[in-house]
Amino acid sequence: DFVPERLPWQILCRLTRVCQITWFMCGFMTLLKELGILQVDFQRQRPKGRQLHVAALQLEELPVEWPNGTFFVPDGLASCNTDVVVSSALGLFLAATPPMREEPFRLAPLVPSPRASPTVS
């Protein structure tokens, strides 16, 4: 009697299960990040040198349309007159003051980062 081997099917079944578990964990971690509960990012390095500390700031929440939605992580912010320059791992972005106060700031790419993927035209 010929009995087919079960080993290839067992390997395929277990690899499929590993892929399912991996996709579930990725979705779960993305859900936690979007809900603001937990964010794990090992790629960002915090500066260890001197930092500027300001005693009293008047902060105001402004509407902004980020280039990549919630995945955009700004690293720096600089202001000059009415324009604001925002730096991130993706490059430098210019946010001009909107004509109407209720309109959100829109970021336009100023200088792309050398680490950003090249655009294909």
C-alpha positions, -999 to +999 in steps of 0.1 A: +000+000+000+012+035-009+008+060+019+017+096+010+040+114+034+024+139+057+055+158+065+053+184+037+017+191+046+025+195+082+053+220+074+029+239+051+002+240+077+026+252+105+041+279+083+006+291+074-002+293+111+030+313+118+020+337+090-015+341+105-001+348+140+023+373+126-004+392+107-026+392+137+002+406+159+010+433+133-027+443+132-029+443+170+002+465+173-011+489+147-044+491+165-027+499+198-006+526+180-037+542+164-055+543+197-026+559+214-021+531+239+014+518+229+039+528+202+071+508+197+096+525+175+132+513+176+144+533+146+142+568+163+172+579+183+167+606+208+194+633+210+216+631+241+233+665+239+221+698+253+185+708+248+168+742+250+144+745+279+119+774+280+101+783+312+067+794+301+051+788+267+016+797+255+005+767+235-023+766+210-037+736+191-037+741+154-053+720+127-027+703+104-030+679+075+001+656+079+016+641+047+012+605+058-016+608+083-010+595+117+022+577+106+040+611+101+063+618+131+077+653+132+112+657+147+117+694+146+098+727+142+111+761+132+091+794+127+100+824+106+074+852+103+042+834+091+058+802+078+067+771+097+093+745+087+087+710+100+115+683+099+110+646+099+127+614+088+110+620+054+126+654+049+118+691+054+083+704+049+070+740+047+037+749+063+024+783+051-001+801+072-036+794+058-056+825+047-086+815+070-080+807+106-102+776+105-083+760+076-057+734+085-020+739+078-009+719+047+027+707+045+045+710+012+078+691+007+107+715+009+137+691+009+133+653+006+154+631+029+181+610+014+166+581+033+132+586+017+124+562-012+129+578-046+098+587-066+092+570-099+078+592-126 
